[in-house]
Amino acid sequence: MTTKPPPSAIPAPAESAERIAYISVNTIPTEEPNDRYRLGYHVWLWMTKHEGTLEDAIKVSGARILIPREEALKIIQDKLREHGVQSSG
């Protein structure tokens, strides 16, 4: 019995909301990589739904961040600002 190789993944365009959200959390230290992915997903939700604050998105993600939440918020805001996304809290 043979297995087929997995389908190749097509990366999101460089300026897409998904890519920007995940890049913004890329340097946040977390207990496990999945925590960072979950955090990126919630940042993306915040960017696309425009509900609540970025700080709320970080809290709701439940990501186990290894630095103070305020520091993570600042890092994410700075990365988003580099890509032209304005955030307030």
Backbone as a chain_set.jsonl record, in Angstrom:
{"seq": "MTTKPPPSAIPAPAESAERIAYISVNTIPTEEPNDRYRLGYHVWLWMTKHEGTLEDAIKVSGARILIPREEALKIIQDKLREHGVQSSG", "coords": {"N": [[0.845, -1.171, 0.0], [0.565, 2.2, -0.837], [1.15, 5.607, 0.031], [-0.064, 8.845, -0.624], [1.695, 11.916, -1.149], [1.344, 14.734, 1.092], [-0.877, 17.46, 0.306], [0.467, 20.395, -1.203], [1.07, 23.408, 0.558], [-0.163, 26.626, 0.027], [1.264, 29.636, 0.568], [-0.069, 32.517, 2.261], [-0.693, 35.688, 0.684], [1.798, 38.293, 0.932], [0.887, 40.764, 2.037], [-1.536, 40.144, 3.203], [-4.197, 39.925, 5.617], [-4.041, 37.662, 7.234], [-1.306, 36.882, 7.086], [-0.039, 39.172, 8.12], [-1.087, 39.22, 10.738], [-0.039, 36.822, 11.866], [2.702, 37.29, 11.569], [2.969, 39.409, 13.317], [2.925, 38.246, 15.824], [5.024, 36.57, 15.868], [7.486, 36.779, 17.26], [6.831, 36.582, 19.916], [7.399, 35.069, 22.947], [6.252, 31.876, 23.851], [4.767, 29.122, 25.699], [4.362, 26.843, 24.11], [4.527, 26.21, 20.552], [1.913, 26.124, 19.509], [0.479, 27.853, 21.14], [1.344, 30.33, 20.203], [0.342, 30.232, 17.6], [-2.39, 30.216, 18.16], [-2.635, 32.693, 19.372], [-1.95, 34.328, 17.189], [-4.119, 33.738, 15.535], [-6.231, 34.899, 16.983], [-5.462, 37.568, 16.911], [-5.739, 37.986, 14.181], [-8.536, 37.594, 13.993], [-9.383, 39.825, 15.465], [-8.41, 41.843, 13.787], [-9.98, 41.483, 11.497], [-12.682, 41.391, 12.293], [-13.04, 43.661, 13.812], [-13.843, 44.03, 16.468], [-13.949, 44.742, 19.912], [-10.858, 45.194, 21.743], [-7.333, 45.107, 20.982], [-5.952, 44.218, 23.172], [-7.966, 42.764, 24.465], [-8.227, 40.68, 22.611], [-5.8, 39.374, 22.95], [-6.057, 38.457, 25.577], [-8.333, 36.763, 25.356], [-7.389, 34.808, 23.673], [-6.049, 32.948, 25.196], [-3.458, 32.16, 25.119], [-0.398, 30.947, 26.353], [1.685, 33.04, 27.355], [5.06, 33.967, 27.776], [6.057, 36.342, 28.661], [5.308, 39.536, 30.206], [1.904, 40.52, 29.714], [1.429, 43.155, 28.898], [3.826, 43.85, 27.695], [3.852, 42.068, 25.548], [1.633, 43.057, 24.174], [2.598, 45.569, 23.376], [4.692, 44.802, 21.642], [3.238, 43.462, 19.633], [1.566, 45.554, 18.746], [3.514, 47.303, 17.703], [4.562, 45.756, 15.581], [2.25, 45.478, 14.008], [1.81, 48.14, 13.36], [4.037, 48.611, 11.744], [3.183, 47.365, 9.475], [1.13, 48.931, 8.666], [-1.245, 48.766, 10.087], [-3.443, 50.124, 12.302], [-3.771, 50.238, 15.792], [-5.578, 50.355, 18.83], [-5.031, 49.934, 21.999]], "CA": [[0.0, 0.0, 0.0], [1.33, 3.437, -0.897], [0.434, 6.812, 0.456], [0.203, 10.02, -1.44], [2.268, 13.013, -0.355], [0.323, 15.717, 1.467], [-0.976, 18.56, -0.652], [1.35, 21.509, -0.87], [0.378, 24.571, 1.112], [0.111, 27.879, -0.669], [1.315, 30.686, 1.595], [-0.923, 33.695, 2.069], [0.047, 36.831, 0.128], [2.592, 39.027, 1.934], [0.142, 41.848, 2.695], [-2.858, 39.696, 3.634], [-4.455, 40.054, 7.055], [-3.548, 36.458, 7.922], [0.146, 36.944, 7.181], [0.316, 40.266, 9.034], [-1.427, 38.807, 12.102], [0.901, 35.82, 12.344], [4.016, 37.934, 11.682], [2.962, 40.291, 14.485], [3.119, 37.474, 17.06], [6.102, 35.617, 15.608], [8.581, 36.865, 18.236], [6.304, 36.477, 21.279], [7.741, 33.761, 23.526], [5.119, 31.144, 24.418], [5.133, 27.798, 26.19], [4.374, 25.925, 22.978], [4.216, 26.906, 19.297], [0.473, 26.224, 19.312], [0.029, 29.069, 21.823], [1.62, 31.439, 19.296], [-0.629, 30.128, 16.503], [-3.695, 30.62, 18.697], [-2.544, 34.14, 19.546], [-2.021, 34.903, 15.847], [-5.496, 33.599, 15.061], [-7.076, 35.891, 17.656], [-5.096, 38.879, 16.365], [-6.398, 38.031, 12.875], [-9.963, 37.834, 14.239], [-9.518, 41.223, 15.876], [-8.179, 42.675, 12.609], [-11.04, 41.337, 10.496], [-14.013, 41.626, 12.875], [-13.051, 45.007, 14.395], [-14.599, 43.988, 17.72], [-13.126, 44.774, 21.11], [-9.532, 45.789, 21.627], [-6.248, 44.15, 20.772], [-5.691, 43.642, 24.496], [-8.993, 41.733, 24.662], [-7.896, 39.548, 21.743], [-4.689, 38.659, 23.58], [-6.611, 37.746, 26.736], [-9.262, 35.725, 24.921], [-6.656, 33.736, 22.988], [-5.639, 31.935, 26.16], [-2.076, 31.779, 24.852], [0.481, 30.979, 27.526], [2.765, 33.945, 26.98], [6.118, 33.921, 28.782], [6.426, 37.706, 29.028], [4.103, 40.248, 30.662], [0.915, 40.775, 28.666], [1.609, 44.524, 28.409], [4.977, 43.83, 26.794], [3.395, 41.382, 24.339], [0.753, 44.001, 23.493], [3.453, 46.584, 22.74], [5.382, 44.16, 20.517], [2.253, 43.212, 18.573], [1.172, 46.853, 18.2], [4.617, 47.812, 16.883], [4.613, 44.968, 14.345], [1.087, 45.835, 13.206], [2.043, 49.496, 12.862], [4.994, 48.48, 10.636], [2.438, 46.907, 8.3], [0.063, 49.885, 8.38], [-2.474, 48.466, 10.829], [-3.524, 50.948, 13.508], [-4.446, 49.568, 16.905], [-5.735, 51.161, 20.053], [-5.225, 49.104, 23.17]], "C": [[0.898, 1.243, 0.0], [0.482, 4.589, -0.401], [0.832, 7.958, -0.44], [0.854, 11.079, -0.562], [1.168, 14.013, -0.005], [0.256, 16.822, 0.416], [-0.062, 19.705, -0.232], [0.51, 22.686, -0.376], [0.79, 25.811, 0.335], [0.121, 28.982, 0.386], [0.416, 31.856, 1.232], [-0.082, 34.819, 1.462], [0.678, 37.666, 1.243], [1.809, 40.099, 2.68], [-1.267, 41.442, 3.11], [-2.983, 39.836, 5.147], [-3.91, 38.854, 7.813], [-2.036, 36.542, 8.14], [0.58, 38.012, 8.175], [0.043, 39.862, 10.48], [-0.404, 37.824, 12.649], [2.322, 36.373, 12.458], [4.077, 38.771, 12.954], [3.207, 39.542, 15.793], [4.314, 36.533, 16.971], [7.207, 35.627, 16.664], [8.117, 36.775, 19.688], [6.672, 35.103, 21.839], [6.522, 33.127, 24.211], [5.59, 29.777, 24.879], [5.271, 26.789, 25.062], [4.071, 26.704, 21.706], [2.717, 27.071, 19.076], [-0.105, 27.453, 20.015], [0.223, 30.283, 20.92], [0.637, 31.421, 18.117], [-2.004, 30.606, 16.959], [-3.735, 32.141, 18.891], [-2.652, 34.841, 18.191], [-3.427, 34.85, 15.288], [-6.396, 34.656, 15.692], [-6.727, 37.314, 17.228], [-5.757, 39.048, 14.998], [-7.899, 38.282, 13.039], [-10.212, 39.293, 14.597], [-9.369, 42.149, 14.671], [-9.36, 42.628, 11.645], [-12.43, 41.663, 11.032], [-14.164, 43.026, 13.453], [-13.907, 45.071, 15.655], [-13.634, 43.977, 18.896], [-11.8, 45.469, 20.856], [-8.513, 44.69, 21.367], [-5.9, 43.468, 22.09], [-6.704, 42.538, 24.812], [-8.671, 40.485, 23.844], [-6.775, 38.711, 22.348], [-5.197, 37.849, 24.768], [-7.445, 36.555, 26.316], [-8.534, 34.551, 24.27], [-6.28, 32.61, 23.944], [-4.215, 31.455, 25.946], [-1.242, 31.931, 26.12], [1.753, 31.726, 27.144], [3.777, 34.002, 28.126], [6.661, 35.292, 29.161], [5.163, 38.401, 29.529], [3.196, 40.594, 29.479], [1.075, 42.173, 28.068], [2.766, 44.596, 27.419], [4.605, 43.15, 25.47], [2.506, 42.312, 23.516], [1.575, 45.044, 22.742], [4.157, 46.01, 21.519], [4.423, 43.969, 19.346], [1.82, 44.524, 17.93], [2.248, 47.421, 17.284], [4.695, 47.081, 15.55], [3.439, 45.313, 13.432], [1.271, 47.21, 12.578], [3.025, 49.478, 11.689], [4.288, 48.082, 9.338], [1.216, 47.783, 8.019], [-1.257, 49.614, 9.066], [-2.453, 49.275, 12.113], [-4.287, 50.194, 14.581], [-4.53, 50.526, 18.079], [-6.067, 50.228, 21.19], [-5.573, 47.771, 22.888]], "O": [[1.87, 1.317, 0.751], [-0.748, 4.535, -0.419], [1.952, 8.011, -0.947], [0.593, 11.135, 0.64], [0.176, 14.125, -0.724], [1.237, 17.08, -0.281], [0.148, 19.944, 0.957], [-0.607, 22.917, -0.84], [1.967, 26.003, 0.03], [-0.899, 29.237, 1.027], [0.176, 32.144, 0.06], [1.123, 34.886, 1.707], [0.154, 37.733, 2.355], [2.06, 40.316, 3.865], [-2.111, 42.307, 3.346], [-1.982, 39.86, 5.863], [-3.375, 39.005, 8.911], [-1.548, 36.301, 9.244], [1.475, 37.776, 8.986], [0.86, 40.135, 11.359], [0.054, 37.977, 13.782], [3.07, 35.968, 13.348], [5.122, 38.838, 13.601], [3.652, 40.143, 16.772], [4.582, 35.781, 17.907], [7.805, 34.586, 16.934], [8.936, 36.881, 20.6], [6.295, 34.082, 21.264], [5.855, 33.755, 25.034], [6.671, 29.322, 24.503], [6.194, 25.975, 25.06], [3.425, 27.75, 21.766], [2.293, 28.075, 18.503], [-1.079, 28.034, 19.535], [-0.633, 31.167, 20.874], [0.158, 32.471, 17.69], [-2.697, 31.315, 16.229], [-4.744, 32.788, 18.608], [-3.365, 35.836, 18.061], [-3.883, 35.795, 14.644], [-7.233, 35.245, 15.008], [-7.604, 38.177, 17.187], [-6.277, 40.119, 14.686], [-8.474, 39.091, 12.311], [-11.143, 39.916, 14.088], [-10.109, 43.124, 14.541], [-9.7, 43.644, 11.039], [-13.271, 42.165, 10.286], [-15.28, 43.531, 13.575], [-14.613, 46.053, 15.881], [-12.619, 43.28, 18.87], [-11.64, 46.223, 19.895], [-8.8, 43.503, 21.514], [-5.59, 42.277, 22.116], [-6.341, 41.498, 25.362], [-8.824, 39.364, 24.329], [-6.797, 37.483, 22.267], [-4.815, 36.692, 24.947], [-7.288, 35.46, 26.854], [-9.019, 33.42, 24.315], [-6.203, 31.45, 23.542], [-3.805, 30.451, 26.528], [-1.367, 32.91, 26.856], [2.738, 31.147, 26.686], [3.4, 34.076, 29.296], [7.633, 35.385, 29.911], [4.059, 37.907, 29.3], [3.668, 40.919, 28.389], [0.879, 42.359, 26.867], [2.696, 45.316, 26.423], [5.002, 43.611, 24.4], [2.616, 42.348, 22.291], [1.273, 45.361, 21.592], [4.215, 46.658, 20.474], [4.759, 44.28, 18.204], [1.716, 44.608, 16.706], [1.944, 47.957, 16.218], [4.873, 47.708, 14.506], [3.61, 45.429, 12.219], [0.933, 47.422, 11.413], [2.866, 50.246, 10.74], [4.74, 48.421, 8.245], [0.36, 47.41, 7.216], [-2.285, 50.168, 8.676], [-1.541, 49.127, 12.927], [-5.323, 49.586, 14.311], [-3.669, 51.382, 18.28], [-7.204, 49.783, 21.346], [-5.763, 46.974, 23.807]]}, "num_chains": 1, "name": "protein.A"}
